[in-house]
Amino acid sequence: MIDLAAFYRGRRVLVTGGLGFIGSNLARRLVDLGADVLLVDSLIPDYGGHLFNIDGIEHRVRVNVADVRQQSTMNYLVRDREVIFSLAGQVSHIDSMRDPFTDLEINCRSQLTILEACRHNNAAAKVVYAGTRQVYGKPEYLPVDERHLVRPTDVNGINKVAGEYYHLVYNHVFGVRGCSLRLTNVYGPRQLVKHNRQGFIGWFIRLVIEGRDVEIFGDGSQVRDFVYVDDAAEAFLLAGASETTNGEVFNVGGDEPVAHRDLVGMLVDIRAAGACGSSTGRPRRSHRHRQFLLGLLEFPKPPAGAPRGLPKGSPARLLSIGDLGAS
């Protein structure tokens, strides 16, 4: 069993994308563990990074507003860091299809920039990369485990898996220890709800908060698994503290599937407003509306047990407007 408090106490940690949704929640956990935390974020509009997200811990972390694609900047920032959580990225599948070159820059070039900075300036650092379940594409079987064929169906998925493979190559060839966590449907405080281009759950929450109707496609029977952001942060901490994760990829998903219609029904019941409607027209052709459930193989066990996922989390926290972050 990994003692996270003992491992991270006083440890020098860098979080790229540290002012974003997952990064800021991870930062809060690191602060609680007594780590020396440096956050790097470009604060690109619409990507989710905001100083609001570190409200209350701003005096316990250091913040550097910088673009991780800048080699000279990253050469300097990685130098004394012992663990690097690589969360900076472009995560919108829609935006990746509209502007594939920007997605390529942020999800591929930026990862090489970080890894080259480590290779030449701090080869002893451990790097944990934020991957995505989108790399699997249309599942051949359920639940989808790490042995499933990688076959992304959009530009974002292609570039994210390339970024992941860079980390594995640098682990195997250059000795820069690294691993990847393939995340699925993370939700919780400080999630971006400004627009619907970074996943549906945050947008569904906003619609219900505003008392607006939520439209789902088909009959809403398509299932997903969900991960509460605290559990995702715990997975990153465990991966960063374990040597057995080096050179490996791991799924990070919930333990129970949830249908879209049940999710929306839960939100509507909590808020007592809005309604759930089904599209009667022809469903859009999108891999995001098919069945998808992650399966997990080997992963270091957290002290508190398995990830909670959506059903075991506290649903009331979904609709806490003050915790959702700037809109």
C-alpha positions in Angstrom: 0.0 0.0 0.0 1.4 3.4 -1.0 1.6 6.0 1.8 0.8 9.2 -0.3 1.3 11.5 2.6 4.8 10.2 3.2 5.7 10.2 -0.5 4.5 13.7 -1.4 5.4 15.6 1.8 7.9 18.2 0.7 8.2 16.7 -2.8 8.7 19.1 -5.7 5.8 18.7 -8.1 4.9 20.4 -11.3 1.3 20.3 -12.7 0.8 21.5 -16.3 -2.7 22.6 -17.0 -2.7 23.3 -13.2 -5.4 26.0 -13.3 -7.8 23.8 -15.2 -10.5 21.4 -14.0 -8.5 18.3 -13.0 -5.2 20.1 -12.5 -6.6 22.5 -9.9 -8.3 19.6 -8.0 -5.1 17.7 -8.1 -3.2 20.8 -6.8 -5.5 21.0 -3.8 -4.8 17.4 -2.9 -1.1 18.0 -3.3 -1.2 21.0 -1.0 -3.0 18.9 1.6 -0.3 16.3 1.3 2.4 19.0 1.9 4.0 19.0 -1.5 5.9 21.9 -3.1 3.5 22.7 -5.9 4.3 24.6 -9.1 1.3 25.1 -11.5 1.8 26.0 -15.1 -1.1 27.1 -17.3 -1.4 29.1 -20.5 -4.9 30.4 -19.5 -6.1 30.1 -23.1 -9.7 31.2 -23.3 -12.4 28.5 -23.4 -9.9 25.8 -22.3 -11.0 25.8 -18.6 -8.0 27.3 -16.9 -8.9 30.1 -14.4 -7.4 31.6 -11.2 -10.8 31.1 -9.6 -10.0 27.3 -9.5 -7.2 27.8 -6.9 -9.1 30.1 -4.7 -8.2 29.4 -1.1 -4.8 27.8 -1.9 -3.3 30.6 -4.1 -0.8 31.4 -1.3 0.3 27.8 -1.0 1.2 27.1 -4.6 3.3 28.9 -7.2 1.8 29.8 -10.6 3.6 30.3 -13.8 1.4 31.5 -16.7 3.2 30.0 -19.7 2.7 28.0 -22.8 4.1 24.4 -22.5 5.0 24.5 -26.2 7.8 27.0 -25.4 11.0 24.9 -25.1 13.1 27.4 -23.3 10.4 28.0 -20.7 9.9 24.3 -20.0 13.6 23.7 -19.9 13.7 26.0 -16.9 10.5 24.9 -15.2 11.2 21.2 -15.1 14.7 21.4 -13.6 14.1 20.8 -10.0 10.8 18.9 -10.2 10.6 15.3 -8.9 7.1 14.5 -10.3 5.4 16.1 -13.3 1.7 15.7 -13.9 1.2 16.5 -17.6 -2.4 17.6 -17.8 -2.2 20.5 -20.2 -4.0 19.8 -23.4 -6.8 20.5 -25.9 -9.6 18.1 -25.0 -12.4 19.2 -27.3 -13.2 16.6 -29.9 -15.3 19.2 -31.8 -12.5 21.8 -31.8 -10.0 19.2 -33.0 -12.0 18.6 -36.1 -12.5 22.3 -36.8 -8.8 23.2 -36.1 -6.7 20.1 -36.4 -3.3 22.0 -36.5 -3.9 23.6 -33.1 -4.9 20.3 -31.6 -1.6 18.8 -33.1 0.4 21.6 -31.6 -1.1 21.4 -28.1 -1.5 17.6 -27.8 1.7 16.5 -29.6 4.3 19.2 -29.8 3.7 20.3 -26.2 4.3 16.7 -25.0 7.5 16.5 -26.9 8.5 19.8 -25.5 8.0 18.6 -21.9 9.7 15.3 -22.5 12.7 16.9 -24.2 13.0 19.4 -21.4 13.1 16.4 -18.9 15.5 14.4 -21.1 18.1 17.2 -21.2 17.5 19.0 -17.9 15.9 16.5 -15.4 15.9 12.9 -16.6 15.2 11.7 -13.1 11.7 13.2 -13.1 8.6 11.0 -13.1 6.0 12.1 -15.7 2.3 11.1 -15.5 0.3 11.9 -18.6 -3.4 12.5 -18.8 -4.7 10.3 -21.6 -8.2 9.6 -22.7 -10.5 6.7 -23.4 -11.2 8.3 -26.8 -8.1 6.5 -28.1 -10.2 3.2 -28.3 -12.8 4.5 -30.7 -15.7 2.2 -31.3 -15.4 -0.6 -28.7 -15.1 -4.2 -29.9 -16.2 -5.5 -26.5 -17.3 -4.3 -23.1 -15.9 -3.4 -20.7 -13.0 -2.0 -22.7 -9.7 -2.9 -21.0 -6.2 -1.7 -21.7 -5.6 -4.6 -24.2 -8.3 -3.3 -26.5 -7.3 -2.1 -29.9 -6.4 1.6 -30.1 -8.4 3.0 -33.0 -9.3 6.7 -32.5 -12.1 8.2 -34.7 -11.3 11.9 -34.5 -8.2 14.2 -34.6 -8.2 14.7 -30.9 -8.0 10.9 -30.2 -5.2 10.5 -32.7 -3.1 13.3 -31.2 -3.8 12.2 -27.6 -2.6 8.7 -28.3 0.5 10.1 -30.1 1.2 12.1 -27.0 0.8 9.0 -24.9 3.2 7.0 -27.0 5.8 9.7 -26.7 5.8 9.2 -23.0 6.1 5.4 -23.3 9.0 5.8 -25.8 10.9 8.2 -23.6 10.4 5.8 -20.7 11.8 2.9 -22.6 14.5 4.6 -24.7 15.7 7.6 -22.7 14.9 6.5 -19.1 12.5 9.4 -18.5 10.0 7.5 -16.3 6.5 7.9 -17.5 3.0 6.4 -17.7 -0.4 7.3 -19.0 -3.9 7.3 -17.4 -6.7 7.0 -19.9 -9.6 9.0 -18.3 -13.3 8.8 -19.0 -16.0 11.3 -18.2 -14.5 13.0 -15.2 -16.9 15.3 -13.3 -16.9 17.4 -10.2 -16.1 20.9 -8.8 -14.4 23.4 -11.1 -15.5 21.6 -14.2 -15.9 23.9 -17.3 -19.6 24.5 -18.0 -19.2 27.6 -20.2 -19.8 25.6 -23.4 -20.6 22.0 -24.5 -17.3 21.3 -26.4 -15.5 19.6 -23.6 -17.9 16.8 -22.7 -21.6 16.5 -22.1 -21.9 16.0 -18.4 -20.8 19.6 -17.5 -23.1 21.0 -20.1 -26.0 18.8 -18.8 -25.4 20.2 -15.3 -25.5 23.8 -16.5 -28.7 23.2 -18.4 -30.4 21.8 -15.4 -29.1 24.5 -13.1 -30.6 27.1 -15.5 -33.9 25.2 -15.6 -33.5 24.4 -19.3 -34.5 21.2 -21.0 -31.8 18.6 -21.7 -32.0 16.8 -25.0 -30.5 13.3 -25.3 -30.3 11.4 -28.6 -32.3 8.3 -29.2 -33.9 6.7 -26.1 -31.0 7.6 -23.8 -30.1 4.0 -23.1 -26.5 4.5 -24.1 -24.3 4.0 -21.1 -21.1 5.5 -19.8 -19.0 5.3 -16.7 -18.1 8.4 -14.8 -15.3 9.3 -12.5 -15.5 11.8 -9.7 -12.6 14.3 -10.0 -11.2 13.4 -6.5 -10.8 9.8 -7.6 -9.1 10.9 -10.8 -6.7 13.0 -8.7 -6.1 10.0 -6.5 -5.2 7.9 -9.5 -2.6 10.5 -10.6 -1.1 10.6 -7.2 -0.8 6.8 -7.0 0.7 6.6 -10.5 3.3 9.3 -9.6 4.3 7.5 -6.4 4.6 4.0 -7.9 7.5 2.6 -9.9 5.4 -0.3 -11.1 3.4 2.1 -13.4 6.5 3.1 -15.4 6.0 2.5 -19.1 2.4 1.4 -18.7 -1.1 2.7 -19.6 -4.1 2.4 -17.2 -7.8 3.0 -17.6 -9.4 5.3 -15.0 -13.1 4.8 -15.0 -16.1 4.3 -12.7 -17.2 0.9 -11.4 -20.8 1.1 -12.5 -22.3 2.1 -15.9 -24.9 4.9 -16.1 -27.4 5.5 -18.9 -27.8 9.0 -20.2 -31.4 9.1 -19.4 -30.7 8.0 -15.8 -28.0 10.7 -15.4 -30.3 13.4 -16.6 -33.2 12.1 -14.5 -30.9 12.2 -11.4 -29.9 15.8 -12.2 -33.4 16.9 -12.7 -34.6 15.3 -9.5 -31.8 17.0 -7.5 -32.5 20.4 -9.0 -36.3 19.9 -9.2 -36.2 21.9 -12.5 -35.8 21.3 -16.2 -36.8 18.2 -18.1 -35.3 15.4 -20.1 -36.3 15.1 -23.8 -35.4 12.5 -26.4 -34.6 13.2 -30.0 -37.1 11.6 -32.3 -35.1 12.3 -35.4 -32.3 10.3 -36.8 -29.5 10.1 -34.2 -26.3 11.9 -35.2 -23.5 9.6 -36.3 -21.0 10.0 -33.5 -18.9 7.5 -31.7 -19.6 9.4 -28.5 -23.2 8.1 -28.5 -22.4 4.4 -28.5 -22.1 2.1 -25.5 -18.9 2.6 -23.6 -17.6 1.2 -20.3 -14.0 1.0 -19.2 -12.5 -2.1 -17.5 -9.4 -1.8 -15.4 -6.6 -4.2 -15.2 -3.7 -3.8 -12.8 -3.3 -0.5 -10.9 -1.8 0.3 -7.5 -4.6 0.2 -4.9 -5.6 3.4 -3.2 -5.9 3.3 0.6 -9.6 4.2 0.4 -10.5 1.5 -2.1 -11.7 1.6 -5.7 -12.9 4.8 -7.6 -16.4 5.8 -6.6 -17.7 6.8 -10.1 -21.0 8.6 -10.4 -23.5 6.4 -8.4 -21.4 6.4 -5.2 -20.4 10.1 -5.3 -22.5 12.7 -3.6 -24.9 13.8 -6.3 -25.8 17.0 -4.6 -22.2 18.2 -5.3 -22.9 18.1 -9.0 -25.2 21.1 -8.7 -23.2 23.3 -6.4 -23.0 26.4 -8.4 -20.2 27.9 -6.3 -18.0 24.9 -6.9 -18.5 24.7 -10.7 -15.9 27.4 -11.5 -16.2 30.5 -13.6 -18.8 30.2 -16.4 
